[in-house]
Amino acid sequence: MTSARCEVCPHACRLVPGSLGACRARGNVNGRVLPLAYGRLTSIAIDPVEKKPLALWKPGSTILSVGGYGCNLRCPWCQNASISQVGESEVAWRSVLPEELALLAAQAHESDARMVGVAYTYNEPLVCWEYVRDAALFVREAGLANALVSAGCVNRKVAEEVAPLLDAANIDLKSIRAGTYASLGGDLRATQRTIEILACEPGCHLEVTTLVVPGVNDTPEEMEELSLWLASVDPSIVLHVSRFFPAWRKTDVGPTPVATVYALAEVARSNLRHVFTGNC
């Protein structure tokens, strides 16, 4: 049997024919790694752009939010585990080709001019980055915008392919500690590199979210380090400091105290121009 290595993310899964990668969305078909979840959408909704969250990009607008299934991280507190931590047989989905998605967005825009485009979100969109790329081209041809909500834990080629097609992005920066990322099945440097690539893309507005989880990343020292690193990339990057609530496999601690979120946001404001608090 011909095995093949997936080159999308740092997991670099070596797959034999018929097997799936860690993300559950890619697999080996006749010796080639393919995006098996391509165009398979589990979620379609119109959301305020502020919900992505995007605070300083087209405020007051709405966006057609779409998601599939699968993710290459294993965050125990995932709010969307029912789609991100499953495969094709464990969740209902419908096939929507890229041109069909662009048509849906155009029709939504015709009904309400506040609807500005498509957001690739909910699970990890970049495990099927080819769909994001293809759909984004059709959406842009329709005169609408593309936004990405992602953990950004992918290899350079993927980030560089997608970045020029994006008008906005929000990247989850889970922590500034490599050990924390490793415990989540991720890679800190890969996420940092995606943030750097998007920050250098002139047509893409970039925001970052850090979920503050008690006992994981909730110290002033870590927030100082994290915000200093973001400022070294670009001090105008928008940072959302968000409150954790128990979910999925992380129910052993309560919600992050609101006072902690506010205090860490103040730490970040000493280094960044735009800091918002979320879920408070």
C-alpha positions in Angstrom: 0.0 0.0 0.0 1.2 3.5 -0.8 1.4 5.8 2.2 1.4 9.5 1.9 2.2 12.4 4.2 -0.2 15.3 4.7 1.5 18.7 4.4 -1.3 20.9 5.8 -0.2 21.2 9.4 2.6 20.4 11.8 1.1 17.0 12.6 2.4 15.8 9.2 0.2 12.7 9.4 1.6 9.7 7.5 -1.5 8.0 6.1 -2.0 4.6 4.5 -4.8 4.3 1.9 -8.2 4.5 3.5 -7.0 6.2 6.7 -7.8 9.6 8.1 -5.5 12.3 9.5 -5.7 13.6 13.0 -8.2 16.3 11.8 -10.6 13.6 10.5 -11.2 15.8 7.4 -8.3 14.6 5.2 -7.5 11.1 4.1 -5.4 8.9 1.8 -7.2 8.0 -1.4 -5.2 5.8 -3.7 -1.9 7.1 -2.4 -2.9 10.8 -2.3 -3.9 12.9 0.7 -7.2 14.6 -0.2 -9.6 17.0 1.6 -12.4 14.5 2.1 -14.5 17.1 3.9 -14.3 19.5 0.9 -17.6 21.4 0.7 -19.3 19.4 3.4 -21.0 22.0 5.6 -22.5 21.3 9.0 -23.4 24.8 9.8 -24.7 27.8 7.9 -26.0 31.0 9.6 -26.0 34.7 9.3 -24.1 36.3 12.2 -23.1 39.9 13.2 -19.5 40.4 12.4 -18.9 41.3 16.0 -19.7 37.7 16.9 -16.7 36.3 15.0 -15.3 38.3 16.9 -14.3 41.2 14.6 -14.6 44.5 16.5 -13.0 47.0 14.0 -14.0 45.5 10.6 -17.3 46.6 9.1 -19.1 47.1 12.4 -22.8 46.8 12.2 -22.6 44.3 9.3 -23.6 40.7 9.1 -21.9 37.8 7.5 -22.8 34.4 6.2 -21.0 32.0 8.5 -20.2 28.5 7.4 -18.4 25.5 9.0 -17.7 21.9 8.2 -16.3 19.2 10.5 -12.9 18.4 11.8 -10.0 20.2 13.6 -6.3 19.5 14.0 -6.3 20.7 17.7 -7.9 19.0 20.7 -8.7 21.9 23.1 -10.6 20.3 26.0 -12.8 23.4 26.3 -14.0 23.5 22.7 -17.4 25.1 22.4 -17.9 23.5 19.0 -16.7 19.9 19.8 -19.9 18.4 18.2 -18.6 19.4 14.8 -14.8 20.0 15.3 -14.0 16.8 17.1 -16.0 14.4 14.8 -15.8 12.8 11.4 -18.2 12.5 8.4 -20.3 9.7 10.0 -20.8 11.5 13.3 -22.5 14.6 12.2 -25.1 15.7 9.6 -23.7 17.7 6.7 -24.7 18.9 3.2 -22.5 19.4 0.2 -22.2 23.0 -1.0 -19.8 23.7 -3.9 -17.8 26.9 -3.8 -19.9 28.5 -6.5 -23.1 27.6 -4.7 -21.8 29.2 -1.5 -21.0 32.4 -3.4 -24.5 32.4 -4.8 -26.0 31.9 -1.4 -24.0 34.9 -0.1 -25.0 37.0 -3.1 -28.6 36.2 -2.5 -28.3 37.1 1.2 -26.7 40.4 0.2 -29.5 41.2 -2.2 -32.0 40.7 0.6 -30.0 42.8 3.1 -27.1 45.0 2.1 -25.7 44.8 5.6 -24.6 41.2 4.7 -21.1 41.7 3.5 -19.7 38.2 2.7 -18.7 34.8 4.0 -16.9 33.8 7.2 -15.2 30.4 7.3 -15.6 29.5 10.9 -17.1 27.1 13.6 -14.7 24.2 13.2 -11.2 24.6 11.8 -11.7 25.8 8.3 -8.1 25.3 7.2 -8.1 21.5 7.5 -9.9 21.9 4.2 -8.1 25.0 3.1 -8.7 24.2 -0.6 -12.4 24.8 -0.1 -11.7 28.1 1.6 -9.4 29.1 -1.3 -11.9 28.0 -4.0 -15.0 29.5 -2.3 -13.1 32.8 -1.5 -12.4 33.2 -5.2 -16.1 32.9 -6.1 -17.1 35.2 -3.2 -14.7 37.8 -4.3 -15.9 37.6 -7.9 -19.4 38.3 -6.5 -18.1 41.5 -5.0 -18.3 40.3 -1.4 -15.8 39.8 1.4 -14.1 36.8 2.9 -13.3 36.4 6.6 -11.5 33.6 8.4 -11.9 32.4 12.0 -9.2 29.9 12.7 -6.6 28.6 15.2 -4.1 29.2 12.4 -2.1 26.1 13.2 -1.0 25.3 9.7 2.1 25.2 7.6 3.4 28.2 5.8 2.2 27.2 2.3 -1.4 27.0 3.5 -1.3 30.4 5.2 0.4 32.0 2.2 -2.1 30.5 -0.2 -5.2 31.7 1.7 -4.0 35.1 3.0 -4.3 37.1 -0.3 -8.0 36.1 -0.6 -9.0 37.3 2.9 -10.5 40.7 3.8 -10.5 39.9 7.6 -9.3 37.2 10.0 -9.5 36.4 13.6 -6.9 33.9 14.8 -7.1 32.1 18.2 -3.8 32.5 20.0 -4.3 29.9 22.7 -1.2 30.7 24.7 2.3 32.1 24.3 3.8 29.0 25.8 5.0 26.1 23.5 4.2 23.5 26.2 0.6 24.6 26.4 0.2 24.3 22.6 1.8 20.9 22.7 -0.8 19.8 25.3 -3.6 20.9 22.9 -2.1 19.0 19.9 -0.9 22.2 18.4 2.3 24.1 17.5 2.9 27.6 18.8 5.3 28.6 16.1 2.9 27.6 13.4 0.2 29.8 14.8 2.6 32.7 15.3 3.8 32.4 11.7 0.1 32.5 10.4 -0.4 35.7 12.4 2.7 37.2 11.0 1.7 36.3 7.4 -1.8 37.8 7.9 -0.4 40.9 9.6 1.7 41.5 6.5 -1.2 41.0 4.0 -2.2 44.6 3.1 -5.8 43.6 2.2 -6.5 41.6 5.4 -7.7 43.2 8.6 -6.4 41.0 11.5 -7.8 40.4 15.0 -6.6 37.8 17.6 -8.5 36.1 20.4 -7.1 34.6 23.5 -9.5 32.6 25.7 -8.4 33.0 29.3 -8.6 29.5 30.9 -8.1 29.3 34.7 -4.9 27.5 35.5 -3.8 27.4 31.9 -3.0 30.9 30.7 -4.4 33.3 33.2 -1.4 35.0 34.7 -0.4 38.6 34.2 3.1 37.4 33.2 1.8 35.3 30.3 -0.5 38.1 29.1 2.4 40.5 29.2 4.5 38.1 27.1 1.7 37.4 24.7 0.8 41.1 24.1 4.4 42.1 23.8 4.9 39.5 21.1 1.8 40.7 19.2 3.0 44.3 19.5 6.4 43.2 18.0 4.4 42.0 15.0 2.1 45.1 14.8 0.9 47.1 17.8 -2.3 47.9 15.9 -3.4 44.2 16.0 -6.7 43.9 17.8 -6.7 41.5 20.7 -9.9 40.0 22.3 -9.3 38.8 25.9 -12.2 36.3 26.4 -13.7 34.6 29.3 -13.8 30.8 29.5 -16.9 28.8 30.4 -16.8 25.1 31.1 -17.4 23.0 28.0 -16.8 19.5 26.5 -14.0 17.9 28.5 -13.0 20.9 30.6 -15.6 21.0 33.4 -13.3 20.7 36.4 -13.1 24.5 36.9 -15.6 27.3 36.8 -15.8 30.2 34.5 -12.9 32.7 34.5 -13.6 35.4 37.0 -14.6 38.6 35.2 -12.1 40.5 37.3 -9.3 38.3 35.9 -10.4 39.1 32.3 -10.5 42.8 33.0 -7.1 42.8 34.7 -5.4 40.8 31.9 -7.0 43.2 29.3 -5.4 46.1 31.2 -2.0 44.3 31.0 -2.4 43.9 27.3 -3.4 47.5 26.8 0.0 48.6 28.0 1.4 47.0 24.8 -1.4 47.1 22.2 -3.7 49.9 20.9 -6.9 47.9 20.7 -7.9 45.4 23.4 -11.5 44.2 23.9 -13.0 41.9 26.5 -15.3 39.1 25.6 -18.0 36.8 27.2 -18.1 39.1 30.3 
